[in-house]
Amino acid sequence: MLSYRHAYHAGNHADVLKHLTLLAILQQLRNKDKAFVGIDTHCGNGFYNLASEPARKTGEAAQGFMRLWQRREQLQNVDLVGDYLALVAGVNPVDTGATIGNYPGSPAIMQSQLREDDRVILMELHSTEIEHLRDNFKRDPRISIHHRDGFEGAVALTPPTPRRGLLLMDPAYENKADYQQAIKAVRAVHRRWPTGIITLWYPMLGQSRDFSSLVKQKLGTVADSVSIELTVAPQSDEFGMHGSGMMIINPPWQLAERVNAALNRIRPLLQV
């Protein structure tokens, strides 16, 4: 189908959860001198304009990241949240006030944490998005970009070299098959790369379409795994996505505690 364009959803509450978790993992990988590799299976553009027509059309960023941005002075000293806000400020050289000219997606967040010997592998299947992705990152020799299906590529490109690192899987879930395919791919990657940090983002929908319980049932049985969730409204079939989660296999030490502490500080700002 490939109709999904993340520009309409960039900066929403799901991005806040995903990007805080990703940043926390990358920071812990940087705590050791050994090089690491980051793999992003469903990349999109890599950068977004939260003042653009797509972002304004849905209003998701206004209900998500922009609520944090508008309170950045009060949040700048909150662990992890302050780093997240500083990262976004760093790609906006001019104080943009109430708008964001550049909002970093997960590929840009990975790039921001790279050292000289670290590297990143990016994948995107959409024919338009892949060109934007290439334009945004083609000048960085530490980054390789693949025009391919992320589920297939996740398995084919693991284990990476070096073997220390993380894989982020953030599908669009455009059709029902994506749900089972995501779980199948994560399990296959874990078999091939048992020491890798493997993360899967999943939506939390109405009871009749709930996927979160399936993720926890199928992947939560892995010996070392944890799920981190952010909800912004009560569960309802009418509301749509009332929250989302990150299932993490081989999480760094105290990752869940650190991310959850940050979420506890910002959750009241994001609630509907």
Contacts in CASP RR format, 6 or more apart in sequence:
PFRMAT RR
TARGET T0000
AUTHOR 0000-0000-0000
METHOD contacts of the structure
MODEL  1
MLSYRHAYHAGNHADVLKHLTLLAILQQLRNKDKAFVGIDTHCGNGFYNL
ASEPARKTGEAAQGFMRLWQRREQLQNVDLVGDYLALVAGVNPVDTGATI
GNYPGSPAIMQSQLREDDRVILMELHSTEIEHLRDNFKRDPRISIHHRDG
FEGAVALTPPTPRRGLLLMDPAYENKADYQQAIKAVRAVHRRWPTGIITL
WYPMLGQSRDFSSLVKQKLGTVADSVSIELTVAPQSDEFGMHGSGMMIIN
PPWQLAERVNAALNRIRPLLQV
1 174 0 8 1.000
1 175 0 8 1.000
2 125 0 8 1.000
2 126 0 8 1.000
2 127 0 8 1.000
2 174 0 8 1.000
3 174 0 8 1.000
4 126 0 8 1.000
4 172 0 8 1.000
4 174 0 8 1.000
5 54 0 8 1.000
5 126 0 8 1.000
5 129 0 8 1.000
6 44 0 8 1.000
6 45 0 8 1.000
6 48 0 8 1.000
6 129 0 8 1.000
6 172 0 8 1.000
7 45 0 8 1.000
7 48 0 8 1.000
7 49 0 8 1.000
7 52 0 8 1.000
7 54 0 8 1.000
7 55 0 8 1.000
8 54 0 8 1.000
8 55 0 8 1.000
8 57 0 8 1.000
8 58 0 8 1.000
8 60 0 8 1.000
9 15 0 8 1.000
9 58 0 8 1.000
9 60 0 8 1.000
10 48 0 8 1.000
10 50 0 8 1.000
10 55 0 8 1.000
10 60 0 8 1.000
10 61 0 8 1.000
10 103 0 8 1.000
10 105 0 8 1.000
11 48 0 8 1.000
11 50 0 8 1.000
11 55 0 8 1.000
11 60 0 8 1.000
11 61 0 8 1.000
11 64 0 8 1.000
11 65 0 8 1.000
11 66 0 8 1.000
11 103 0 8 1.000
12 58 0 8 1.000
12 60 0 8 1.000
12 61 0 8 1.000
12 63 0 8 1.000
12 64 0 8 1.000
12 65 0 8 1.000
13 60 0 8 1.000
13 63 0 8 1.000
13 64 0 8 1.000
13 230 0 8 1.000
13 232 0 8 1.000
13 243 0 8 1.000
13 244 0 8 1.000
13 270 0 8 1.000
14 201 0 8 1.000
14 203 0 8 1.000
14 230 0 8 1.000
14 241 0 8 1.000
14 243 0 8 1.000
14 244 0 8 1.000
14 245 0 8 1.000
15 64 0 8 1.000
15 65 0 8 1.000
15 105 0 8 1.000
16 64 0 8 1.000
16 65 0 8 1.000
16 68 0 8 1.000
16 230 0 8 1.000
16 266 0 8 1.000
16 270 0 8 1.000
17 201 0 8 1.000
17 228 0 8 1.000
17 229 0 8 1.000
17 230 0 8 1.000
17 243 0 8 1.000
17 244 0 8 1.000
17 245 0 8 1.000
17 246 0 8 1.000
17 263 0 8 1.000
18 106 0 8 1.000
18 168 0 8 1.000
18 170 0 8 1.000
18 201 0 8 1.000
18 244 0 8 1.000
18 246 0 8 1.000
19 84 0 8 1.000
19 104 0 8 1.000
19 105 0 8 1.000
19 106 0 8 1.000
19 109 0 8 1.000
20 80 0 8 1.000
20 81 0 8 1.000
20 84 0 8 1.000
20 259 0 8 1.000
20 262 0 8 1.000
20 263 0 8 1.000
21 199 0 8 1.000
21 228 0 8 1.000
21 246 0 8 1.000
21 248 0 8 1.000
21 255 0 8 1.000
21 259 0 8 1.000
22 106 0 8 1.000
22 109 0 8 1.000
22 110 0 8 1.000
22 168 0 8 1.000
22 199 0 8 1.000
23 80 0 8 1.000
23 83 0 8 1.000
23 84 0 8 1.000
23 87 0 8 1.000
23 109 0 8 1.000
23 113 0 8 1.000
24 80 0 8 1.000
24 252 0 8 1.000
24 255 0 8 1.000
24 258 0 8 1.000
24 259 0 8 1.000
24 262 0 8 1.000
25 166 0 8 1.000
25 197 0 8 1.000
25 199 0 8 1.000
25 248 0 8 1.000
25 251 0 8 1.000
25 252 0 8 1.000
25 255 0 8 1.000
26 109 0 8 1.000
26 110 0 8 1.000
26 113 0 8 1.000
26 166 0 8 1.000
27 83 0 8 1.000
27 113 0 8 1.000
28 252 0 8 1.000
28 253 0 8 1.000
28 255 0 8 1.000
29 36 0 8 1.000
29 113 0 8 1.000
29 164 0 8 1.000
29 165 0 8 1.000
29 166 0 8 1.000
29 197 0 8 1.000
29 252 0 8 1.000
30 36 0 8 1.000
30 113 0 8 1.000
30 115 0 8 1.000
34 162 0 8 1.000
34 164 0 8 1.000
35 115 0 8 1.000
35 117 0 8 1.000
35 118 0 8 1.000
35 119 0 8 1.000
35 162 0 8 1.000
35 164 0 8 1.000
36 118 0 8 1.000
36 162 0 8 1.000
36 164 0 8 1.000
36 165 0 8 1.000
36 166 0 8 1.000
37 118 0 8 1.000
37 119 0 8 1.000
37 120 0 8 1.000
37 121 0 8 1.000
37 160 0 8 1.000
37 161 0 8 1.000
37 162 0 8 1.000
37 164 0 8 1.000
37 165 0 8 1.000
38 110 0 8 1.000
38 118 0 8 1.000
38 119 0 8 1.000
38 120 0 8 1.000
38 121 0 8 1.000
38 160 0 8 1.000
38 165 0 8 1.000
38 166 0 8 1.000
38 167 0 8 1.000
38 168 0 8 1.000
39 120 0 8 1.000
39 121 0 8 1.000
39 123 0 8 1.000
39 154 0 8 1.000
39 157 0 8 1.000
39 158 0 8 1.000
39 160 0 8 1.000
39 166 0 8 1.000
39 167 0 8 1.000
39 168 0 8 1.000
40 106 0 8 1.000
40 107 0 8 1.000
40 110 0 8 1.000
40 120 0 8 1.000
40 121 0 8 1.000
40 122 0 8 1.000
40 123 0 8 1.000
40 167 0 8 1.000
40 168 0 8 1.000
40 170 0 8 1.000
41 123 0 8 1.000
41 150 0 8 1.000
41 151 0 8 1.000
41 153 0 8 1.000
41 154 0 8 1.000
41 167 0 8 1.000
41 168 0 8 1.000
41 169 0 8 1.000
41 170 0 8 1.000
41 171 0 8 1.000
41 185 0 8 1.000
42 123 0 8 1.000
42 124 0 8 1.000
42 150 0 8 1.000
42 169 0 8 1.000
42 170 0 8 1.000
42 171 0 8 1.000
42 172 0 8 1.000
43 106 0 8 1.000
43 107 0 8 1.000
43 122 0 8 1.000
43 123 0 8 1.000
43 124 0 8 1.000
43 129 0 8 1.000
43 133 0 8 1.000
44 107 0 8 1.000
44 124 0 8 1.000
44 126 0 8 1.000
44 129 0 8 1.000
44 132 0 8 1.000
44 133 0 8 1.000
45 105 0 8 1.000
45 129 0 8 1.000
45 132 0 8 1.000
45 133 0 8 1.000
45 136 0 8 1.000
46 104 0 8 1.000
46 105 0 8 1.000
46 106 0 8 1.000
46 107 0 8 1.000
46 108 0 8 1.000
46 132 0 8 1.000
46 133 0 8 1.000
46 136 0 8 1.000
46 137 0 8 1.000
47 91 0 8 1.000
47 102 0 8 1.000
47 103 0 8 1.000
47 104 0 8 1.000
47 105 0 8 1.000
47 108 0 8 1.000
47 136 0 8 1.000
48 55 0 8 1.000
48 102 0 8 1.000
48 103 0 8 1.000
48 105 0 8 1.000
49 55 0 8 1.000
49 100 0 8 1.000
49 101 0 8 1.000
49 102 0 8 1.000
49 103 0 8 1.000
50 61 0 8 1.000
50 65 0 8 1.000
50 66 0 8 1.000
50 99 0 8 1.000
50 100 0 8 1.000
50 101 0 8 1.000
50 103 0 8 1.000
51 96 0 8 1.000
51 99 0 8 1.000
51 100 0 8 1.000
51 101 0 8 1.000
55 61 0 8 1.000
55 62 0 8 1.000
56 62 0 8 1.000
61 100 0 8 1.000
61 103 0 8 1.000
63 270 0 8 1.000
63 272 0 8 1.000
64 270 0 8 1.000
65 88 0 8 1.000
65 100 0 8 1.000
65 103 0 8 1.000
66 98 0 8 1.000
66 100 0 8 1.000
67 269 0 8 1.000
67 270 0 8 1.000
68 75 0 8 1.000
68 81 0 8 1.000
68 84 0 8 1.000
68 85 0 8 1.000
68 266 0 8 1.000
68 269 0 8 1.000
69 85 0 8 1.000
69 88 0 8 1.000
69 97 0 8 1.000
69 100 0 8 1.000
70 98 0 8 1.000
71 269 0 8 1.000
72 82 0 8 1.000
72 85 0 8 1.000
72 89 0 8 1.000
75 81 0 8 1.000
75 82 0 8 1.000
75 85 0 8 1.000
75 265 0 8 1.000
75 266 0 8 1.000
76 82 0 8 1.000
76 85 0 8 1.000
76 86 0 8 1.000
78 262 0 8 1.000
78 265 0 8 1.000
78 266 0 8 1.000
79 258 0 8 1.000
79 261 0 8 1.000
79 262 0 8 1.000
80 258 0 8 1.000
80 259 0 8 1.000
80 261 0 8 1.000
80 262 0 8 1.000
81 262 0 8 1.000
81 265 0 8 1.000
81 266 0 8 1.000
87 104 0 8 1.000
87 109 0 8 1.000
87 112 0 8 1.000
88 100 0 8 1.000
88 102 0 8 1.000
88 103 0 8 1.000
88 104 0 8 1.000
91 102 0 8 1.000
91 103 0 8 1.000
91 104 0 8 1.000
91 108 0 8 1.000
91 112 0 8 1.000
92 100 0 8 1.000
92 101 0 8 1.000
92 102 0 8 1.000
104 112 0 8 1.000
106 168 0 8 1.000
106 170 0 8 1.000
107 120 0 8 1.000
107 122 0 8 1.000
107 133 0 8 1.000
107 136 0 8 1.000
107 137 0 8 1.000
107 143 0 8 1.000
108 136 0 8 1.000
110 120 0 8 1.000
110 168 0 8 1.000
111 120 0 8 1.000
111 137 0 8 1.000
111 140 0 8 1.000
111 142 0 8 1.000
111 143 0 8 1.000
114 120 0 8 1.000
114 140 0 8 1.000
114 142 0 8 1.000
116 142 0 8 1.000
118 142 0 8 1.000
119 142 0 8 1.000
119 143 0 8 1.000
119 144 0 8 1.000
120 142 0 8 1.000
120 143 0 8 1.000
120 144 0 8 1.000
121 143 0 8 1.000
121 144 0 8 1.000
121 146 0 8 1.000
121 157 0 8 1.000
121 160 0 8 1.000
122 133 0 8 1.000
122 137 0 8 1.000
122 143 0 8 1.000
122 144 0 8 1.000
122 145 0 8 1.000
122 146 0 8 1.000
123 145 0 8 1.000
123 146 0 8 1.000
123 147 0 8 1.000
123 148 0 8 1.000
123 149 0 8 1.000
123 150 0 8 1.000
123 153 0 8 1.000
123 154 0 8 1.000
124 130 0 8 1.000
124 133 0 8 1.000
124 145 0 8 1.000
124 146 0 8 1.000
124 147 0 8 1.000
125 147 0 8 1.000
125 148 0 8 1.000
125 149 0 8 1.000
125 150 0 8 1.000
127 147 0 8 1.000
130 145 0 8 1.000
130 147 0 8 1.000
133 145 0 8 1.000
134 145 0 8 1.000
137 143 0 8 1.000
137 145 0 8 1.000
138 145 0 8 1.000
146 153 0 8 1.000
146 157 0 8 1.000
150 169 0 8 1.000
150 171 0 8 1.000
150 185 0 8 1.000
151 169 0 8 1.000
151 171 0 8 1.000
151 181 0 8 1.000
151 182 0 8 1.000
151 184 0 8 1.000
151 185 0 8 1.000
154 167 0 8 1.000
154 169 0 8 1.000
154 185 0 8 1.000
154 186 0 8 1.000
154 188 0 8 1.000
154 189 0 8 1.000
155 185 0 8 1.000
155 188 0 8 1.000
155 189 0 8 1.000
155 192 0 8 1.000
158 167 0 8 1.000
158 189 0 8 1.000
158 192 0 8 1.000
158 193 0 8 1.000
159 192 0 8 1.000
159 193 0 8 1.000
159 196 0 8 1.000
160 193 0 8 1.000
163 193 0 8 1.000
163 195 0 8 1.000
163 196 0 8 1.000
164 195 0 8 1.000
164 196 0 8 1.000
165 196 0 8 1.000
165 197 0 8 1.000
166 196 0 8 1.000
166 197 0 8 1.000
166 198 0 8 1.000
166 199 0 8 1.000
167 189 0 8 1.000
167 193 0 8 1.000
167 196 0 8 1.000
167 197 0 8 1.000
167 198 0 8 1.000
167 199 0 8 1.000
168 199 0 8 1.000
168 201 0 8 1.000
169 182 0 8 1.000
169 185 0 8 1.000
169 186 0 8 1.000
169 198 0 8 1.000
169 199 0 8 1.000
169 200 0 8 1.000
169 201 0 8 1.000
170 200 0 8 1.000
170 201 0 8 1.000
171 178 0 8 1.000
171 181 0 8 1.000
171 182 0 8 1.000
171 201 0 8 1.000
172 178 0 8 1.000
173 179 0 8 1.000
173 182 0 8 1.000
173 203 0 8 1.000
173 211 0 8 1.000
179 211 0 8 1.000
179 214 0 8 1.000
182 200 0 8 1.000
182 202 0 8 1.000
183 200 0 8 1.000
183 214 0 8 1.000
183 215 0 8 1.000
183 218 0 8 1.000
183 219 0 8 1.000
186 198 0 8 1.000
186 200 0 8 1.000
186 219 0 8 1.000
186 247 0 8 1.000
186 249 0 8 1.000
187 218 0 8 1.000
187 219 0 8 1.000
189 198 0 8 1.000
190 196 0 8 1.000
190 198 0 8 1.000
190 222 0 8 1.000
190 249 0 8 1.000
195 250 0 8 1.000
196 249 0 8 1.000
196 250 0 8 1.000
197 248 0 8 1.000
197 249 0 8 1.000
197 250 0 8 1.000
197 251 0 8 1.000
197 252 0 8 1.000
198 248 0 8 1.000
198 249 0 8 1.000
198 250 0 8 1.000
199 246 0 8 1.000
199 247 0 8 1.000
199 248 0 8 1.000
199 249 0 8 1.000
200 215 0 8 1.000
200 219 0 8 1.000
200 246 0 8 1.000
200 247 0 8 1.000
201 244 0 8 1.000
201 245 0 8 1.000
201 246 0 8 1.000
202 211 0 8 1.000
202 212 0 8 1.000
202 215 0 8 1.000
202 244 0 8 1.000
202 245 0 8 1.000
202 246 0 8 1.000
202 247 0 8 1.000
203 211 0 8 1.000
203 212 0 8 1.000
203 241 0 8 1.000
203 243 0 8 1.000
203 244 0 8 1.000
203 245 0 8 1.000
204 210 0 8 1.000
204 211 0 8 1.000
204 212 0 8 1.000
204 229 0 8 1.000
204 231 0 8 1.000
204 235 0 8 1.000
204 241 0 8 1.000
204 242 0 8 1.000
204 243 0 8 1.000
204 244 0 8 1.000
204 245 0 8 1.000
205 211 0 8 1.000
205 237 0 8 1.000
205 240 0 8 1.000
205 241 0 8 1.000
205 242 0 8 1.000
206 235 0 8 1.000
206 236 0 8 1.000
206 237 0 8 1.000
206 239 0 8 1.000
206 240 0 8 1.000
206 242 0 8 1.000
207 235 0 8 1.000
207 237 0 8 1.000
208 237 0 8 1.000
209 237 0 8 1.000
210 235 0 8 1.000
212 227 0 8 1.000
212 229 0 8 1.000
212 245 0 8 1.000
215 227 0 8 1.000
215 247 0 8 1.000
216 227 0 8 1.000
216 247 0 8 1.000
219 225 0 8 1.000
219 247 0 8 1.000
219 249 0 8 1.000
220 227 0 8 1.000
220 247 0 8 1.000
222 249 0 8 1.000
224 249 0 8 1.000
224 250 0 8 1.000
224 251 0 8 1.000
225 247 0 8 1.000
225 248 0 8 1.000
225 249 0 8 1.000
225 250 0 8 1.000
225 251 0 8 1.000
226 247 0 8 1.000
226 248 0 8 1.000
226 251 0 8 1.000
226 255 0 8 1.000
226 256 0 8 1.000
227 245 0 8 1.000
227 246 0 8 1.000
227 247 0 8 1.000
227 248 0 8 1.000
228 245 0 8 1.000
228 246 0 8 1.000
228 248 0 8 1.000
228 255 0 8 1.000
228 256 0 8 1.000
228 259 0 8 1.000
228 260 0 8 1.000
228 263 0 8 1.000
229 243 0 8 1.000
229 244 0 8 1.000
229 245 0 8 1.000
229 246 0 8 1.000
230 243 0 8 1.000
230 244 0 8 1.000
230 245 0 8 1.000
230 263 0 8 1.000
230 267 0 8 1.000
230 270 0 8 1.000
231 242 0 8 1.000
231 243 0 8 1.000
232 242 0 8 1.000
232 243 0 8 1.000
232 267 0 8 1.000
232 270 0 8 1.000
232 271 0 8 1.000
232 272 0 8 1.000
233 239 0 8 1.000
233 242 0 8 1.000
233 243 0 8 1.000
233 271 0 8 1.000
233 272 0 8 1.000
234 242 0 8 1.000
235 242 0 8 1.000
236 242 0 8 1.000
239 272 0 8 1.000
248 255 0 8 1.000
248 256 0 8 1.000
END
